[in-house]
Each structure stands twice: as C-alpha cells, then as structure tokens.
C-alpha cells in the first residue's frame, strides 16, 4: 500500500497495548497476535465511528496521565511535553525526601532514555531540544526548594550560609566551556550543542559570543572545566581559533579543545589548529554537528580516552600528510597569466544594463515580514536542525516523505509555521535595510571596480570608492577563464553601474531573552532559525525589487519563487567574505558607501561579522553574463599585488585571506 511517511510513528512513540500487539504480529511471537490486533482495530474503528456521529466514545483508553508522577515525568521528557511538567514535578516532590531525588530519579531516568535514543539515531535533534525544555522547566521549579533545604541544613550545622559555594557542579558527568570566538556573533549551532550536552548530564558553561581569547582561557581556569569548545561562522574565526590553541599551549593548559561551526572543517582543524596544541592528553578535535558532540565528549571523559585519542591522532596525522603532499601537486598560474586568461565580455555586443531608475541610496524600512514569507528557502532551516532526508527526499518539501526523518520534519515545520504566524501577528521582529546603486567601471588593469557618486565624478575620474577583487589563479583542467568579479563590470568609456545592499532582521535578541527566561531552548533556537530565514528571504525579495523597480533592468521579469531559488534571473549578488570575493574587509568599503550603520542600524564587529547576527549583505551585478564562481586559493604574487592595491600591509591581508592562501605564511 501507499504509506504517508510523515504520519508514521517512531517505535518509541507507540504506546501499549498497541506496541506489544504490533511486535507480536511482526515477529510472529504469539499465536493470538492476529486476533489481538483485530480487537484493537475494531475498538479504534468503533471510536472513530462514534466521533463521526457526534457521540461519546465509551471505550476508556488508558492515558499516560493515569500513571504515577514518576511515570508521567519520564513520559514528558521522552516525548518533550512541557504542558504538565510543573504539576507532575510538584506531585513527585512531595513523595520524596529531598527535591534532588526528583532530579536524580525520574528526570535523569527520562533524560538517559532520551540520550540513548538520540545516540542510536531513534530520536532527532528537535525532539531532544523539546526534552531539554521539559528538564529545564522542572529543574527551575525545584531550585528554590533545593536552595531552601541547603540553607536550613547549613544553619542546623552552625555554618554560615554566605559561605555556601553556589558554583558546586560536582554532580555532573563533566564540565564544558563553550564560546563563539572574538569578532563572531553567530551562536545557533553553539546553543544547540549546549542543549544536547546538557541533556546528557554535562554542565555547560556557555559564555556567549565575541569572546576574547583571554576571557575564554581565564574562565576555563576559573571554572576548572574539563573541555573547551570554540565556535565560529565567518572565516576570520578560523585564525582566532588557531590563536586560542597557541595560547593554550603557552599557558600549559591541559583541557581538550573542540572546534565547531559552519566555517570550520576537519581538514582545517587537522592542518592549522591541531599542530599548535594536540597531545594525547589534550587533543584538538573537530566536531561536525551537535549529534556528534556527546560521542566526542563522552569518549574524552570516559575510560576509552587513550584509544579514542590515538585514533584521532593517527587520522589527523594522515590528513596533514595528504594535505602537504597535495600542495606539491597543485599548480597555479602567475598572476599575470591569470589576468591574461580573464573572462572577457564584448561590451559592444553585450552592453551594460540600462541606467538605474533610481541611483544613490534607498532606505528599505516598509517591508513587512508577511511580504517575504513566500521567498523563504526552507532547506537551510532543516539543516540547522540536523534533519536530512535521503535521496530522493532530500529537499523541502520532499523531506516530509522521508521514511526516517519525515515525521519529525513535518512536526518541526508545523511548529515553525505557528511561531512564524505569531511573530508576524505580534510584530516582534522587523526588517530594515539599505540599497545603493552607483555609476561604476572596472579599473584600468581590470582587477578592481571604481564606483562614483554621479556621472560628473565618473567623467572627472574621481571615484567615491574602490572595490578590490580577487581572481582565480589555480590551473584548470579545461580551457576555461580565470574569473574575477571585476570581469562583469565594463571598463571606462561605458555607462555601467554596481549595486549593493545590507539587510537585517531585528528583534530576535528580545525574543531570545524571553525564551531563555522561560527555560525554553526549543523556542529560542526556533526564533533564531526563523530570523535567519526571514532575512535571507528579505535579501531574495529585495534583489527582485532591485531588478524590477529600483534599478529596473528587468522590469518585465516574471519568475516564480522556485525560479528565484534556482537563480533563473539575470545578474548575481555575491557577498564579501564568500567564495566569489573571500575578503571580509571589503565589507568595510560597502559600509562606508551605503552608510549601513547610520541608515539601517547594521553594525560590523572587529572581525567584520554583521550585527544583528541575522543579516545579509551583497554586491549586485546586473550583466546577464555575470555568474557565481569560487576564487579558491591565491598565490603570493597576487596577494602582494592585492595588498598594494588595497594599501594594506601584507601581514594584515594574509591574515584575512588565511584559508585561501596557496602557501604557508611566515
């Protein structure tokens, strides 16, 4: 028959007596299995018929609410149901000698089941975070009772309550400090890791975002943690992680160092970070996602640490050897050769786009969240929650049909829709941005793009600013050109233009504070995930408005949302710091030109991460022959030339381009 996958229950969700009857039938372990299933089916059918007729179902089905407080708490944790937790915790509390016994008993029993199911792949990340919400609410309710009990016990012993150590964390399986490194504001992934580890009885000290190296190491020493975890999204964070590893070595620290975040990789960890600190006592380990974090931490703090670290050491050593051997096999054109093989557009045959309908700056502050909902790409949303369908059900909405994750993906999506509607109704988030479109021409050497305030300044050769671009330099197997973004802008003598924008979703921080106060990690992470979807959709929406109305070079464009996500329009919108222009410092130029902070309230951190975290910026190229590409690694001769063009020291440029250098820095 045809199975609707997202309506299927996981085995752990099937309650008695249906579970036993199903198992008896499937495994043929009871000769009466068929009769038992028929009885259950008939009872359910009778109930359905009664409901259809508006009658009352006489059959009294056993509910999990009929169980003991202990059973109800365990059920709530495993199912992630927070509705009754306070009532059930109170009922459990009055039946035990100490409030702590509720935590050590039913609460930890339930969380142990959650950890086992998650580790076995029978429970998914959204379910785990819902379970954590139940646990946090329960513990928060019990804390005042525990504090009162401790105070009374100290007074009975004649001790001074003021000397009580509130940082006592001896009952945890281990202590982990996690932080987003200096200059980086992104923390969704870090938050998820913290929740997952907390669900497995690890004490997690999350000290926030944009945390300096000194603060991380001093806090780790002060709290006497067992492990340090670093997170980051933007490429400058990679260098900061290397620096932290070096400083840990200099200070003689002995905690294992975990590395995670979207910009990180196992190869970068093995090649660039690990050699600065890795020993068999304190390894450096890349953690791919939250689902791997428990395995890594438990292996480091458990009895098989030596064997586990030895395997990691051997793997990373082999990766480094392969990496450096690969360097010998890679070939790069000289910068001059790459320039000669540039992407050439015949601007006489394929002229630049028409003059913009509106040049200069345009503040965008009247776009509502509802306006951009239809532009949301939901695929990254499911990736954030670590739900991945298998072929042919990998993407949205096909993920709902996936046999393994489809059901949970649909529940997560429904929760997202409910919060989305609430956010729109209550206006707890809002969108704002600024667009700039200016006269522009490629520089005389074809490597940069000059932009001008107006046609008069273009004619007088007085640029408002210059965007410095990088060119592909690695040798190619084909005869294809070596691209630079400057190739898509016409040289002097042509009336070309360049667009740019920065947009943000505001209000997320207040929502996050609200949910944190309510001990609701699930809603907190959901809000952050939706803010990211809103701002990406805003960027998609705004790019369309630029093409059709502000610049107006595609006034008659008629594309569906699916067409937009497949980039079936003319032009591109690459962002500084991403593959087509991997230098984040170009954001500073953009911020000066479009006054993003003054006009839209979007700031840049010292590592040029955008604040709020849910922000997007991009350059807008309109020529139909422009296309996305990755610069890849660049050689020393181009880096020297680039530093000279940007009027910046070579050491500074090499720092910002570190992951993209084809050579080792001094």
N, C-alpha and C positions, 0 to 999 in steps of 0.2 A: 504494500500500500504506500501512499504518499505520506511522508512524515513532515510535519511543520516543526522544524528543529527548535525554533525559539520558544515553543510551548512545552518542550521536553523538560523533565525534572532531572537533576543530578540524583544519583543513588542516595546521597546523604539527605536529600530533601523529601524522599518518600517516607511517609510515616506508617507506623503499624496500624492495622494488621495487613495493609496492602503490601508493605515491603516483604514480609515473610511469605505471603501468598505468591508474590511475583517471583521471589527467589526459588520457592518450591517448584513453581511451574517451569521456570527457565532451566533449572538444573535437575528436574525430574527426581526430586529427593523425597517426594511424598505422593503416595498413590491416590490421595484425595485432593491433590493440588488443583485439578480442573474444576471439581465441584466447589472448592473453596473460592476460586476466582469467579465462578458463575454466581455464587451467592453475593459476593461483594459487588459484582457488576449489576445484578438485579436490584440490590439495595440502592446503589447510586442512581440507577435509571428511575426507580420509584421516587427518589428525592427530586430528580430533575423534573419529572412529570408533575409532581406536586407543586414545585415552584412555578412552572409554566401556567398552572391553573390558579395561581394566586393563593394556594393553600399552604398550610403549615406542614413542614416536614416532621413527621412523627419520630423518625429514626433519630435517636440521640447519639451523635457521633462523639467519640472520645476526643477531647481537645487537649492540647499541650498545656492549656491554662488550668487543667484539672490536676496537674502534677504538684509535687511538693515545691516549696520555694527554691530548693537546690536544683531540682529538675528544670524548673522554669527558667532559672538564671542560665543554666548550661545551654538550654534550647535558645534563649535570646541571644547569647553570644555566638553560637554556631550559625544562627540564621540572621544575625545582625539586626534584631528587632529591639529598638530602644524605647518603644511606647510604654512598656510596663516596668522598666528596669528599677525605677525608684521604689515603687510599691513592693516589688519582689525582693529587693535588697533589704528593705526595712523588715519585711517578714522573716528573712533569713537571719538578720542581725539579732533579733530578739530571741532566736533559738540557740545562739552560740554564746560561749563565754566571753569572747573578745571579737570586736569588729574585724580584726585582722584575719580571723578564721574564715570569714566570708570570702576574703580575697584569696587566701591560701587554699580554700576549698573549692566551692562551685565556680568561682570566677576563673581561677587558674586552671581548673579542670576543663572548663569550656574553651579557654584560650589554647590549651595544649592540643585539644582536638582541632581547633582552627589551624594551628601551626602545622600539625600533621597533614591535614587535608591540603593546605597550601603547598607544603613541601612535596606532596605526592601528585600535585597537578590536578587535584579534585576540587579545588576551590580557587577562585580568581581574585585578583587584586581588589576590585570594588567590594567584593564580599568581605575581604579581610579588613578593609578600612571601615566598613559598617560595623564589623565586630569590635574594632578598636573604639569606635564611638560608644558602644554599649559599655565597654570596660571603663573608659574614662569617666563616663557619667556615674557609673557605680562607685568607682574609687573616690570621685569628688564628693559624693554623698556621704561616704564613710569617713572621710578625712577628719571632719570636726569631732566625731565620736572617738577616733583614734587619738587625736591631739588631747582631748579631754582626759582620756584614760591614761596617757603618758604623764600628763601634768599631775593627776591625782596620785599616780604611782611614785613620782619623784618626791612629792610633798610627804607621802607616807614614809619614804626612806630618809626624809630630812634633807633632801638635796635641793639645790637652787634651780628652779625652772629656767632661769635666764641663761644657765649654762648648758641647756639642752642643745644637742647638735642636730639642727634641722636638716643637715645635708646627709644624714645617715642613709646610705644606699647599699648596705651590706646584704640585703635580701635578694638582690638581683643577680642574674646569671653572668653579668658583665656590664662594664660601663664604657659607653662610646660617645665621643665628642664629634659632632658634625658641623660643618660650616661651609658657606659659599665664600670663595676667596675674595680678596681685595679687588674692588672695582666691578664686581659682578653682582647683579641684583636678582638673578633667576633662582628660584628655590622650589618649584613644584616637585621635581624629582627628589630633592633632598627631603622635603616634607614627607613624601611617600615612603622613602627608606626609613625615616624616623618612626613612622607609624608601624611599619611591618616589623622592625626590630623590637619596638615596644610591645607588640603583640606576642613576642617570644621571650618576654621577661628580661629584656635588656634595658638598662637605664640609659636613655639617650639624652645627652645634653646638646640641644640644637641652639647654637649661639648666633644664628642669624645669617645675614647676607653682608657682602662688602667687608668682610672681617680681615684685618691685617694679620700678617704672619706672626708678629709679636703677640697679638691678642690670642690667637689660636694656641700657640705654644705655652703661653703663660697660663691660660685657662686649663689646658690639658694637665699641666703640672699641679695647679691649684686643686683640681677635681680628682687628680690621681686616676685618670681614665686608663682603660686597657687598650683602646684602639682610637685612632684619629681618622676621620673621614673628610675628604675635601671634595667640593662640588663646584662645577662651573659650566657655563654655556658658551661664552664667547671665547675666541681663540687667544686673546691676551691672558686668559685664566690659565692656559697651559704653562706659560712661563712662570706665573706666580706659583703654580704647584711645584715646579722644579725648584724654585727658590725656597719654598717651605721645606721640601725634602732636604736640601742642602743645610738649612738652618737646624733641622732636627739632628742631622749628623754632627754639626759643630757643637751643639748643646749636649751631645751624648744621650739623647732621648732613646727610649727602648720600645716605644709603642709601635705596633704595625701601622702602616699608613695605607688607607684605602682611597682610591681615586675613582670618581664617577662624574657623570654629566654628559650632555649631548656632544660637546666638542672633544671629549676625551676618547681614547681608544686603547686597546690592549697593546698595540704596537708602540704608540707614543709613550705609554707607561713603561714598557719594557726597555725602550731605547733611550728615552730622555730623562725620565724621572727615577726609575729603579736604580741605575748605577750610582746615584747620589746618596742612597741610604740603605739599600737592600742588604740584609744579612739573614741568616737562618733564624736568628732570634727576632728580628723586626723586619719582616718583608714589606715590600710595596706591591699592592695588588689592585688591578683594575676590576671594578665591579660593573658589569654590563647594565643591570637594572635591579629594581627592588626585589624581584623574586630570587635573585642570586645572593642578596646581601646576608640572609640568615645562614645559608650554607657556608659562606666565606667566614662570617664571624664565629659561628659555632665550631668550624674547623680550626680557627686560630686560637680559640679559648678552650678547646677540648683536648682530649688525650691523644689525638692523632695529629697534633700540630706539626711535629717534626716531619712526618711523612708527607703531609699536605704541602708544607712549605718547600720541601725538597722537590716535589713535582713542579711547583710553580717556578722555582729557581731554574730547573732544567728547561722548562718551556720558554721562559724569558731569555735565557742564555742562547737558546737555539734561534729565537726570533731576532735577537740582536745580530747574531752571526749571519742570518739570512738577509737582514736589512743592509748590513755593511757590504756583504758580497754583492747585493743588488746594486749598490751605488756604483760599483765598478762596471756594471753592465749598462748603466744609463748614459745616454748621450744627449748633449744639449748643443743647440746652435749657438754661435756667438750672438750677442745682442744685435749686432749689425746685420747678420744673416737673417735673424728672425724678423727684423724690420723690413728687409727686402721682400720677405715672403708674407707680408701683411695681407689682410683681407681687403681687396680693392673693389670699391663701388664706383661705377661710372655715374657721377652725379649729374652729368648732362643727359644721359639716357634715363637714369632713375633719380630725378631731382629730389631735394629735401622736401619734407612735408610742408604744407601751407603755413603762412604766418598765423600764429595763435589768435583766437578771437579775443583772448584776454591775456596780456603779458604781465609780468611782475608777480606780486604776492597776492594770494587769496586765502583768507582765513576760512576754514570749514568748521562751523560750530552749530549748524542747524540740522545735522543728520541724526535721526533717531535710531535707536537700536533696532527697531522693527524694520527700518529701511534696509538693513544689511543682512537680516536673517537669511534671506534667500541666497545670499552669496557665501554662506558658511560651507567650508570643506570639513566634513566630519571625520575624515580619515585620521588626521593627526590627533584628534580627540581620543579615539580608541587606542592609538599608540601611546598616548600619555598614561592611559590606564592599563597598559600592557595586555590589551586584548587583541590577539592577532588571529584572524581566520586563516584557514588553509585553502590553497587553490582548489576549486575555482571561487571560493567565497572569501577572498582576502579583503576586499574593499567595502566601503559603505555603499549601498545598504545590504549587499550580499552577505556581509558578516553575520547578519541575523539568521542566515540559513546554515551557518557552520555547525556541524554536529557537536563540537567540543565547547565553543565559546558563544554560540549564537544566542542561547537563552539569557546568559548573563549580559551580553552586549545589548540586548533589547531592553532589559531591566535598567541598565545604566543609561541608555538613551532616553527612556521614558522619564527617569529622574532628572536628566539634563533638561528635557523639554519643560518639565514642571518648574524647575528653578529659572530657566530662561524666561518663561512667561511671568514669573513672579518678579524678576529683575526688571523686565520691561514695564510691568504694571506699576511697580513702586519707584521706578526711575533711580535705582540705587547705583547704576553705572551710567556713564555718559561718554560720548565720543567727541573728540576735537582734534583738529589737525591744521596744517598749513601747506599750501601748494605754491611753488614758484616756477615760472616759465620765463626763460631769458634767451636773448639772442646768443648764439654760440657758434664757434668754429674750432676745428682741430688746429693745433699749433703747427708751426712751420715744419717741425720734424715729424709730425703726425703721431706723437706719443701722448699728448695732453689735450685737454679741451678748455679753451678760454670761454668764459661767459661774460656778457656785457649788460650794463644797466639798461641800455636802449640802443637804437640804431646809430645815434650820434656818437656814442662812446665806441661802438663797433667800428665805425668809419674812421675814428681818430686813433684806433688801435689801443684803447685804454680799457683793459679788461677789469671787470668787477672782481673776479676771482678766477682761479685755475684749478681744474680737477686733474690730478696726475693719475695716469693709468698704468697698468702693468700688462705686459704682453706675454703670451705663451712662448716658451723657449725650448721645451723638450722636443727632441727629434720625434717625428711622426712616421708611422709605418706607411701612411698614404702620402699623397702629394698635397694634402690639404693645407690651407693657410694657417699662419700663427696669429690668432686673434688678439685684439685689444679693443676695449670699449671705444677708444678714440676712432677706430675704423668706421664707426657708424655715424660720425658727425662730419659734415662737409668742411673742406678747408676754406681759408679766407677767399672771398670773392663770391661765396654763395650765402644766401639768406637762410641759414639753418638756425635751429633752436634746441635747447635742452631743458627738460622738465625735472622736477624733484619734489618730494613731499616727505612729511613726517606726520604720523598719526598715532594717537594713543587712546586707550580705554581707561577712563578714570573711575574711581570709586571702589575699586577692588580691595584696597587696603582696609577700608572701614568694614566691609563685609567680612573680610578675613578676621579682623579683630572681634567682630560679633560672634562668629562661629567658634573662634578659639575660646572666648569666654563661656560658650555653651558646651565646651569639650566635644565639638563636632568636627572632627577632622574630615569626615566624608564630605560634608557641605563646604568646608573650607577649600579643599582641593577641587571640588566641583566648580566653585566660584572662580578660582584661578584658571581652571581649564576653559571655562566659558569666556572669561575675559580675553584669553588668547585667541579663541575662535572669533569673538566679536571684532577684535582689532584687525585680524587677518582678513575677515570679511569686509571690514571698512576699507582696507587697502585695495581689495578687489573692486569694490563699489566705486571708490574714488578714482582708480585708474580708468574705469569705464567712463566716468564723468569727465575726466581729463580728455580722453579721446573724442568724446562726442560733444562736449559743451565748452569746457574751458579752453583747451587747445583747439578742439573741433576738427582735427584732421580725419576723423572717421564719423562724421555726423550721421551717416546713414547706416551705421553698424547695427545689426540685428542678430544678437547671439543669445543663446540660452545659457543658463548658469553652468550646465555641463560643458558647453563650448568654452566658456571663460576659464574653467578649471583646466581644460585641455589646451589653453593658450592659442586659440584659433583667431586671435586678433592681430593686427599689425602693431609692432613695437614690443619692447620689453621693459621691465622695471627691476633691474638688479640693485642689490643693496650693498653699500660699503661694508666690508668685513666678510662678504660671502664670495663664492667661487670666481665670479667674473671680475671682482675687484676686492681681493682679500685683505686690503689695508684698512683697518678701522679708523686710522687718523683722517681719512677723507671725510668722515662724519663731521669733524670739526669745521671743515670748509663749508659743508652743507648747512650746519647750524648757524654759522655767521651769515650766510647768504639769505636763508629763509627766516631767520630770527625765530627758530623753533621754540626756544625757551620763553622769549618775550611774548610771542603771539599765541602759542599753543600750550605753554606750561610744561614742555617736554625737556627734561634735563639730560645731561651726559655725566656719567661718573668719571673718575680719573682714568679708568680703563676703557672709557667711551662706551660703556653699556648704557642703554637708554632707560630713563626713569620717567614714568612708571615702567614696570617690567613688561607689561602688555603694550608694547609699542612697535611700530614698523616704520622704517624709512627706506627710500629708494630714489634712484635716478630714473628718469623716464626718457627713453629713446624711442622716437616715433618712426624712424625709417623702416619701411617694410622688409628690408634685407637685414635688419638687426636681429641677432639671435643670442640665446644663452650659451655660455661655454664656461669651462673651468680653466683658470690660468695655470694651475698646477705649480710645480716648483720652478723657481727662477734662479739663474746663475749669478755669480759675483759681479760680472761686468754690468748686468742690468741693474743690480742693486746699487752699485756705485753711481750709475747714471741717474737712477731714481732719486737717491739721496740728494744729489746735486740739483736736480730739478725741483725738489721739494724744499731745498735749502735747510735740510736737517742733517744732523750728524749720522754717520754710517752706523754707529753703535745703536742709536735710537731706532733707525729704520730696521736694522737686523733684529732688534728685539720685537718690533711689531710684526715683522714678517717671519718670525722664527720657524713656524711649522711649514713654511713654504719655500725655505731656502734649500738649494740643491747641494749645499756644502755645510760643513761644521763650522760654527762660529768660534772665534778665538776665546 
